[in-house]
Amino acid sequence: MIEKTIARWHELLETNDQSILDELLADDVTFHSPVVHTPQEGKEITKLYLASASNVLGNGDFRYAREVLDGNNAVLEFVTEVDGIHINGVDMIRCNDAGQIVDFKVMIRPLKAINLLHKKMGEMLQQLAGN
Amino acid sequence: MIEKTIARWHELLETNDQSILDELLADDVTFHSPVVHTPQEGKEITKLYLASASNVLGNGDFRYAREVLDGNNAVLEFVTEVDGIHINGVDMIRCNDAGQIVDFKVMIRPLKAINLLHKKMGEMLQQLAGN
């Protein structure tokens, strides 16, 4: 079920074509950050968080290392390096029966990486939200 | 493939029968903690980490919220509460073709939870390693 959604997700990352993201995210999508407990509700705030994450993590080192797809759920494990710190994380994606993403959760390890992300994502969110 | 392994994993958690863990873990299993980058190699150290995690997280509130199984990989998402802090995490499990676990990785969110775990796991590892 979620295979097509994930194929489109990879196209988004390759092309950076934001119309794919608009098409992929359901209007009532929920985003769960690795840093904060409270979920972020809705398409606009989710796009803001995904853009921030992409700016912070999406350098030349970023690659997916493992994909686990099952029904309407996908877990994409990634690795990258930012400022010399190893970052390992997961994008946990749930889609509805139309293949749109309704839930997007990110977890990060190890502790050093989450502390770095906390700092960088905060700065990036302020920058992007200010534009 | 991994379905049987995960069924046994749940039996382990229900019964706390450590012979199941002995049977489930491959001798060359690698454990990846949510806190530290460096992997822990081998069955004995992995058992120590899993016992510590079980002692810290495995209270009455612990439950699995989502399971994503695909081929030799499983991702089990859990939620619990420790000292009033919401903890959300994943057990990422890979097994070999014999159904034995060869790789066990844990990630935790949000930041408050990983900071709490860091402190509690450190204390628990010292206690268990000292016995």
Interface residues (C-beta under 8 A of the other chain):
Chain A: H32 S33 P34 V35 V36 H37 R66 E67 V68 L69 D70 N73 A74 V75 E77 H86 N88 G89 V90 M92 R94 K105 V106 M107 I108 R109 P110 L111 K112 A113 I114 N115 H118
Chain B: H32 S33 P34 V35 V36 H37 R66 E67 V68 L69 D70 N73 A74 V75 E77 H86 N88 G89 V90 M92 R94 K105 V106 M107 I108 R109 P110 L111 K112 A113 I114 N115 H118
